[in-house]
C-alpha cells in the first residue's frame, strides 16, 4: 500500500514539474494595465458611396503601465497584443447594426511604454456593404430602410486583447466614438 501511495505522489510531482513553463516560472511583479492612450485620423462622417471599403484610424497608441508603479518591473510584464474587436451601436431609433469586426493583430507593448498602430481598420467591406449601411448606397435608394433617414449615426466600440509574457490575459477598456454614415 505504501508503495502505491509513494508511486502516486512521485507521479503527481513529476506532472507538476513537467507542466511548468520556462517563460512563466517567474513572477510579473503585480500585473499591468493596457490602455488606449490616444488616437487620431478618424472621420466624423463617412460616405458609403465614396468608393472606399475601409474605415480606419490613422494612428492609435497603446500604453502598457505597471499596476504597482513602485514594484520592480521586467520583461515578463511586456504585453503581446493578439487581437482586437469593434462592435457597433446605433445612436438613432434603428435596430439593425453592422456585423462586429474581430481581427488578429501582432505587436508587443513593453511595460511602462507605448506602441503605435498605424492605419488600423475599424470597419471593412463586411460592415459597409451589408445592412444597414448598404441601404445608404445610391443604388439602394440612399436611405436607411428602417428609419427612412439619409444618415445612420453609429457608435464604434474598440477593445484590444493580449497576454503578458508571464501568461496573464489583459485587455483595454473599450474606447468609443461615433461616426455619421451618409450616402
C-alpha positions, 0 to 999 in steps of 0.5 A, a space after each residue: 500500500 505504501 508503495 502505491 501511495 509513494 508511486 502516486 505522489 512521485 507521479 503527481 510531482 513529476 506532472 507538476 514539474 513537467 507542466 511548468 513553463 520556462 517563460 512563466 516560472 517567474 513572477 510579473 511583479 503585480 500585473 499591468 494595465 493596457 490602455 488606449 492612450 490616444 488616437 487620431 485620423 478618424 472621420 466624423 462622417 463617412 460616405 458609403 458611396 465614396 468608393 472606399 471599403 475601409 474605415 480606419 484610424 490613422 494612428 492609435 497608441 497603446 500604453 502598457 503601465 505597471 499596476 504597482 508603479 513602485 514594484 520592480 518591473 521586467 520583461 515578463 510584464 511586456 504585453 503581446 497584443 493578439 487581437 482586437 474587436 469593434 462592435 457597433 451601436 446605433 445612436 438613432 431609433 434603428 435596430 439593425 447594426 453592422 456585423 462586429 469586426 474581430 481581427 488578429 493583430 501582432 505587436 508587443 507593448 513593453 511595460 511602462 511604454 507605448 506602441 503605435 498602430 498605424 492605419 488600423 481598420 475599424 470597419 471593412 467591406 463586411 460592415 459597409 456593404 451589408 445592412 444597414 449601411 448598404 441601404 445608404 448606397 445610391 443604388 439602394 435608394 440612399 436611405 436607411 430602410 428602417 428609419 427612412 433617414 439619409 444618415 445612420 449615426 453609429 457608435 464604434 466600440 474598440 477593445 484590444 486583447 493580449 497576454 503578458 509574457 508571464 501568461 496573464 490575459 489583459 485587455 483595454 477598456 473599450 474606447 468609443 466614438 461615433 461616426 455619421 454614415 451618409 450616402 
